[in-house]
Amino acid sequence: MNLRRATKLRTGMTAVSLAAGLVLTVAGCGGDDSGGEAKDARPSAKQDGDDSRPVTNDSGEPLAEVKGGDDITLSITSARRESGGFVTVTGKVTNGSGKAWVAPGWEGNESELALRNKLSVAGAKLVDKKGKKRYLVLRDTEGRCLCTAFGQPLQAGKSKTWYAQFPAPPEGNDEVEFQIADMPPAGVALSGGE
């Protein structure tokens, strides 16, 4: 086989491989089987603005609330299994200190997450004690967390809503702990299901 023919053959095989990869990628990004459009799995709660209204679950009370250093209060208002095999945890963080708070350590210490997710909850973890596993925040294909990025420091006396998405523990492992930075662990029971 001459060099010209071999080069054409390799170029053709590369094009076929790339086309097949794109087809598989597009197929993997399709919606659900209901025939409707794919919906964004992120909660529709206001993510970057101040929100002084309490965010609550159906009972009106937070599922868990913990207080950390600098008089920061983290509340969890929902921890729900979603049909796509992930868990969405939502809540509110309140700055009770007398100064602006920049969420130290909340973006995690993994370099890719920390660089792309400043002032976020990217460093959060769900711990499944029954299954003895720890689940990290999901990311998109560009390394951004599927979580809230506050965008700017949280001013004294203000609150912001937040969310984070994790892989779901196996069915039946519904008691988990939410952990982030130096905050105490917050135990919650997952709701919902497939």
C-alpha positions in Angstrom: 0.0 0.0 0.0 1.5 3.3 -0.9 1.9 6.3 1.5 -0.9 8.4 -0.2 -3.5 5.6 0.1 -2.5 4.9 3.7 -2.8 8.6 4.6 -6.3 8.8 3.0 -7.4 5.6 4.8 -6.2 7.0 8.2 -7.9 10.3 7.6 -11.2 8.5 6.7 -11.0 6.3 9.8 -10.4 9.3 12.0 -13.4 11.1 10.5 -15.6 8.1 11.0 -14.4 7.7 14.6 -15.0 11.4 15.4 -18.5 11.2 13.8 -19.4 8.1 15.9 -18.1 9.8 19.0 -20.3 12.9 18.3 -23.3 10.7 17.7 -22.8 8.9 21.0 -22.3 12.2 22.8 -25.5 13.7 21.4 -27.4 10.5 22.1 -26.2 10.6 25.7 -27.4 14.2 26.1 -31.0 13.4 25.1 -34.0 13.9 27.3 -36.1 11.4 29.2 -38.3 8.8 27.6 -41.4 10.9 28.1 -41.0 12.6 24.7 -40.7 16.0 26.2 -37.7 18.3 26.4 -34.9 17.6 28.9 -35.2 19.7 32.0 -32.4 21.3 33.9 -31.9 19.3 37.0 -30.9 22.3 39.0 -33.5 23.8 41.4 -35.2 26.9 40.2 -34.4 28.7 43.5 -32.8 32.1 43.3 -29.1 31.2 43.5 -27.0 34.4 43.5 -29.3 37.0 45.1 -30.0 37.7 48.7 -33.0 35.8 50.0 -34.3 36.6 53.5 -37.4 34.4 53.1 -36.9 31.0 54.8 -36.5 28.1 52.4 -38.3 25.1 53.9 -39.5 21.6 53.0 -43.1 20.6 53.1 -43.4 20.6 56.9 -42.1 24.2 57.0 -39.0 23.3 59.1 -35.4 22.8 58.0 -34.3 19.1 57.8 -31.1 20.0 59.6 -29.3 23.2 60.8 -25.7 23.5 62.0 -23.7 26.5 63.2 -20.0 26.9 62.4 -17.2 29.3 63.2 -17.7 33.1 62.5 -21.4 32.6 63.4 -22.3 31.0 60.0 -25.5 29.0 60.0 -26.1 26.3 57.4 -29.6 24.9 57.0 -30.7 22.0 54.8 -34.3 22.4 53.6 -34.5 19.5 51.1 -32.5 16.4 50.3 -34.2 14.6 47.5 -33.5 11.6 45.2 -34.0 12.5 41.6 -35.0 10.2 38.8 -31.6 10.6 37.0 -29.7 8.7 39.8 -28.6 11.8 41.7 -29.5 13.6 44.9 -30.2 17.4 45.1 -29.6 19.0 48.4 -30.8 22.6 48.9 -30.7 25.0 51.8 -29.7 28.4 53.1 -26.5 29.9 54.5 -26.8 32.8 56.9 -24.0 35.1 57.9 -24.5 36.1 61.5 -21.1 37.7 61.9 -20.4 41.4 61.7 -18.3 41.1 58.6 -18.4 39.8 55.0 -17.9 36.1 54.7 -16.1 34.5 51.8 -16.9 30.8 52.3 -13.3 29.7 53.2 -12.7 26.1 52.2 -16.3 25.6 50.9 -15.0 25.3 47.3 -12.9 22.3 48.4 -9.2 21.7 48.2 -9.1 19.8 44.9 -7.3 22.2 42.5 -9.7 21.8 39.5 -12.7 22.5 41.6 -11.2 25.3 43.6 -10.0 27.2 40.5 -13.3 27.0 38.6 -15.7 27.3 41.5 -14.7 30.2 43.7 -17.1 31.1 46.5 -19.2 28.0 46.0 -20.3 24.8 47.8 -18.1 22.6 45.4 -16.3 21.0 48.4 -19.4 19.5 49.9 -19.8 15.8 50.5 -22.6 13.4 51.3 -21.5 10.5 53.5 -23.5 7.3 53.4 -22.5 5.6 56.7 -24.5 2.4 55.9 -22.8 1.9 52.6 -19.5 3.3 53.9 -19.1 5.7 51.0 -18.5 9.4 50.5 -20.1 11.2 47.5 -18.6 14.3 46.1 -20.5 17.1 44.2 -21.1 16.3 40.6 -19.4 18.3 37.8 -20.2 19.3 34.3 -17.8 18.5 31.4 -15.9 21.7 31.9 -15.1 21.0 35.6 -17.7 23.3 37.1 -19.7 21.9 40.0 -23.4 21.3 39.8 -23.8 23.5 42.8 -24.3 27.1 43.8 -21.5 29.6 43.3 -22.3 32.6 45.5 -20.4 35.0 43.2 -19.4 37.4 45.9 -18.9 37.5 49.6 -22.0 37.1 51.8 -22.5 40.4 53.6 -23.1 40.5 57.4 -26.7 39.6 58.4 -27.6 38.3 54.9 -28.7 34.9 53.7 -28.4 33.1 50.4 -30.0 29.9 49.2 -27.8 27.2 47.8 -27.9 23.7 46.2 -25.5 20.9 45.4 -26.0 17.7 43.4 -24.4 14.3 44.2 -24.5 10.8 42.9 -27.3 8.9 44.7 -26.5 6.3 47.3 -28.2 2.9 46.7 -31.9 2.7 47.4 -32.4 2.0 51.1 -29.4 4.0 52.2 -31.4 7.1 52.9 -29.7 8.4 56.1 -26.7 10.6 55.0 -24.6 13.3 56.5 -23.9 16.6 54.6 -20.4 17.8 55.2 -18.6 21.0 54.1 -15.4 22.7 55.2 -15.3 23.2 59.0 -19.0 23.1 59.6 -20.3 20.3 61.8 -21.9 17.3 59.9 -25.6 17.7 59.2 -27.6 14.4 59.2 -30.6 14.2 56.9 -32.9 11.6 55.5 -33.3 11.5 51.7 -36.8 11.8 50.3 -38.2 10.9 46.9 -37.1 8.0 44.8 -37.4 6.5 41.4 
